[in-house]
Amino acid sequence: MSATASFKVPSAHGPRAVTVSYTRRGRGEPLLLLHGIGHHRQAWDPVTDILAADRDVIAVDLPGFGTSPALPDGLAYDLPTTTAVFGAFCAALELDRPHVAGNSLGGLIALELGRARLVRSVTALSPAGFWSEAERRYAFGVLLAMRHIARRLPLPLVEQLSRSAAGRTALTSTIYARPARRSPEAVVAETRALAEAAGFAPTLRAGTTVRFTDDLAGLPVTVAWGTQDRLLLRRQGVRAKQLMPRARLVRLPGCGHCPMNDDPALVARVILDGSR
């Protein structure tokens, strides 16, 4: 069941009220799940049931994505603000340094939460921030094209395309290696989420100068990369390992940029192992 949490976040002009939508299920140590740019918390649906058997799973819509409202005036869509938002979110839910797993932008945010020592372990799936400038420009160009298409496709056409494996491939093969596994309803919902995300443009602008360079010494970190990632190329995982030599680097065979759909059992095992 969907819920919301509201809390105050500091800004240069005084505290601002932020509201975040989330779902929570399971029992055990808390595990926060963060999605990528243009997506929503339902990206984690393929692995949530597996994780909830061992963890108290909190899947969140980032501000300005899914059903979370946009950030109020005075708050930027940058990493310092996002870190403050999720620090306040965890405090509002009385989560004492949860484990965190994130994909793409969510993986970068997870690492930033680790840098702030707000979490007890980090699992980052194809995290942003380990790109060269050419790789960043390529990824941002692909994301902008995906957004352009999603905003211009009429909903009836999206629904029609989603009914066939070929149509789901046309709509989602950039992020999934096995797009036919995604349900028609999920494909329609995530296409709409990409088209309607109020936080997309400002988040992309804030990311133009982002590079992650901390080695997060003393914190359990797992970085996992799909071998079929077409958005953030898998060589970026090697770069992440070089920057964070203590981190565990895991390859996800046959998985794309959002591997939760492509191999739920493998991804759940990687997250659970990383949060033990």
C-alpha positions in Angstrom: 0.0 0.0 0.0 1.3 3.4 -0.9 2.0 6.0 1.8 3.5 9.4 2.1 5.9 11.1 4.5 6.3 14.8 4.9 9.2 16.6 6.6 11.3 19.7 6.6 14.5 20.1 4.6 16.9 23.1 5.2 17.4 25.6 2.4 19.1 29.0 2.0 15.7 30.6 2.5 14.7 28.6 5.5 13.2 25.1 5.9 11.0 23.7 3.1 8.4 21.0 3.4 9.0 18.0 1.2 6.6 15.1 0.7 7.8 11.6 -0.6 5.6 8.7 -1.7 6.7 5.2 -0.7 5.6 1.6 -0.1 6.8 -0.5 2.8 6.6 -4.3 3.4 8.4 -7.2 5.0 10.3 -7.6 8.2 13.9 -7.5 9.3 16.6 -4.8 9.0 15.4 -1.8 7.0 16.3 -1.6 3.3 15.7 1.6 1.3 15.3 1.1 -2.5 16.0 4.1 -4.9 15.1 4.1 -8.6 16.8 5.9 -11.5 15.9 9.1 -13.4 12.6 9.0 -15.2 11.5 5.8 -13.5 9.4 5.2 -10.4 9.5 2.9 -7.4 7.7 0.1 -9.3 11.0 -0.6 -11.0 11.7 -2.7 -7.9 8.5 -4.7 -8.0 10.2 -7.8 -9.5 12.5 -8.2 -6.5 10.4 -6.7 -3.7 8.7 -10.0 -2.6 12.1 -11.8 -2.4 13.7 -9.0 -0.4 10.7 -8.6 1.9 11.2 -12.1 3.2 14.4 -10.9 5.0 14.2 -7.2 5.1 11.8 -4.3 6.0 11.7 -3.0 2.4 11.0 0.7 1.7 10.7 1.5 -2.0 10.6 5.3 -2.6 9.6 7.6 -5.4 12.3 10.2 -5.7 11.1 13.8 -5.4 9.5 14.9 -8.7 9.2 11.3 -9.9 6.4 8.7 -9.7 3.8 10.0 -7.3 6.2 12.1 -5.2 5.5 15.9 -5.7 8.2 18.1 -7.1 10.6 19.8 -4.8 9.4 23.2 -3.5 11.1 26.4 -4.6 14.4 26.9 -2.9 15.5 23.3 -3.2 17.7 22.1 -6.1 17.7 18.7 -7.6 21.3 18.2 -6.8 23.1 15.6 -4.7 23.5 17.7 -1.5 19.8 18.4 -1.5 18.8 14.8 -2.3 21.1 13.5 0.5 19.4 15.9 2.9 15.9 14.8 1.7 16.6 11.2 2.3 18.3 11.8 5.6 15.1 13.6 6.7 13.0 10.9 5.2 14.8 8.2 7.2 14.4 10.3 10.4 10.7 10.8 9.7 10.2 7.0 9.4 12.6 6.4 12.4 14.9 4.3 10.2 18.2 4.0 12.0 20.9 3.9 9.3 19.1 1.5 6.9 20.7 -0.5 4.2 20.3 1.1 0.8 20.2 -0.2 -2.7 19.9 2.0 -5.8 19.8 1.8 -9.5 21.4 4.3 -11.9 20.7 7.8 -10.4 19.4 5.9 -7.3 22.7 4.1 -7.1 24.6 7.4 -7.1 22.3 8.7 -4.4 22.9 5.5 -2.4 26.6 6.1 -2.6 26.1 9.7 -1.5 24.1 8.5 1.5 27.0 6.2 2.3 29.5 9.1 2.0 27.3 10.9 4.6 27.3 7.8 6.8 23.5 7.8 6.9 23.3 4.1 5.9 24.9 0.9 7.1 25.6 -0.6 3.6 25.3 0.3 0.0 24.4 -1.8 -3.1 24.6 0.3 -6.3 23.3 -1.3 -9.5 24.8 0.5 -12.6 25.3 3.7 -10.6 25.6 7.1 -12.3 28.7 9.1 -11.7 31.6 6.9 -13.0 31.4 8.0 -16.6 33.9 9.8 -18.8 32.6 13.1 -20.2 31.9 11.3 -23.6 30.0 8.5 -21.8 27.9 11.1 -19.8 27.0 13.0 -23.0 26.0 9.7 -24.6 23.8 8.6 -21.7 22.2 12.0 -21.3 21.4 12.0 -25.1 19.8 8.6 -24.8 17.7 9.7 -21.8 16.6 12.9 -23.5 15.5 10.9 -26.6 13.6 8.4 -24.4 11.9 11.3 -22.7 11.0 13.0 -26.0 9.4 9.8 -27.3 7.5 9.1 -24.1 6.0 12.6 -24.1 4.9 12.4 -27.7 3.4 8.9 -27.9 -0.4 8.9 -27.4 -1.4 6.8 -24.5 -3.6 4.5 -26.6 -0.6 3.8 -28.8 1.6 3.0 -25.7 -1.1 0.6 -24.5 -1.3 -1.1 -27.9 2.5 -1.5 -28.2 2.7 -2.9 -24.7 0.5 -5.8 -25.5 3.1 -7.5 -27.6 6.6 -8.6 -26.8 7.9 -6.7 -29.9 6.1 -3.5 -28.7 7.5 -3.8 -25.2 11.0 -4.3 -26.7 10.5 -1.1 -28.8 9.5 0.8 -25.7 12.0 -0.4 -23.1 14.9 -2.3 -24.7 17.2 0.7 -23.8 17.0 -0.2 -20.1 16.0 -3.9 -20.1 18.0 -6.8 -21.7 14.8 -8.9 -21.5 12.0 -6.4 -22.1 9.4 -9.1 -23.0 9.5 -10.1 -19.3 8.0 -6.8 -18.3 4.2 -6.8 -18.0 2.1 -4.7 -20.4 0.7 -2.7 -17.4 4.2 -2.0 -16.0 5.5 -0.8 -19.4 2.5 1.6 -19.8 3.0 2.9 -16.2 6.7 3.5 -16.6 6.3 5.2 -20.0 3.9 7.6 -18.4 6.2 8.1 -15.4 9.0 9.1 -17.7 6.7 11.4 -19.7 5.3 13.1 -16.6 8.3 13.3 -14.3 8.5 16.9 -13.1 12.0 16.3 -11.7 13.5 15.0 -15.0 14.9 18.1 -16.6 16.3 19.8 -13.4 17.8 16.5 -12.3 19.5 16.0 -15.6 20.9 19.5 -15.6 22.2 19.0 -12.1 24.0 15.9 -13.2 26.2 17.5 -15.9 29.1 18.0 -13.6 28.6 15.0 -11.3 31.5 12.5 -10.7 31.7 10.2 -7.7 35.3 10.0 -6.3 35.0 8.8 -2.7 36.2 5.3 -1.8 33.7 5.0 1.1 36.3 3.3 3.4 34.8 1.4 6.3 31.4 0.9 4.7 30.2 -2.3 3.0 29.7 -1.4 -0.6 28.6 -3.6 -3.6 28.7 -2.3 -7.1 26.8 -4.5 -9.7 26.7 -4.0 -13.4 24.7 -5.7 -16.1 26.7 -7.2 -18.9 24.1 -5.9 -21.4 23.8 -2.4 -20.0 23.3 -0.1 -23.0 23.0 3.1 -21.1 25.9 3.2 -18.7 28.4 0.9 -20.2 29.8 -1.9 -18.1 33.4 -0.6 -18.2 32.2 2.1 -15.8 32.0 -0.7 -13.2 35.8 -1.3 -13.5 36.3 2.4 -13.0 34.1 2.3 -9.9 36.2 -0.6 -8.5 39.4 1.4 -9.1 38.0 4.3 -7.2 36.6 2.1 -4.4 39.0 -0.7 -4.1 37.3 -2.1 -1.0 34.0 -2.4 -2.8 32.7 -5.7 -4.1 32.2 -5.6 -7.9 29.6 -8.1 -9.3 28.8 -8.8 -12.9 25.1 -9.5 -13.7 25.2 -11.8 -16.8 22.5 -11.1 -19.4 21.2 -8.0 -17.5 20.6 -4.6 -18.8 20.6 -1.2 -17.1 17.7 -2.0 -14.8 18.6 -5.6 -13.9 15.8 -6.1 -11.4 13.5 -7.1 -14.3 16.0 -9.2 -16.2 17.1 -11.5 -13.4 15.2 -10.8 -10.1 16.6 -13.8 -8.2 20.2 -12.8 -9.0 19.6 -9.1 -8.1 17.9 -10.0 -4.9 20.7 -12.3 -3.9 23.3 -9.6 -4.6 21.4 -7.0 -2.5 20.8 -9.4 0.4 24.5 -10.5 0.3 25.6 -6.9 0.3 23.4 -6.0 3.2 24.4 -8.8 5.6 
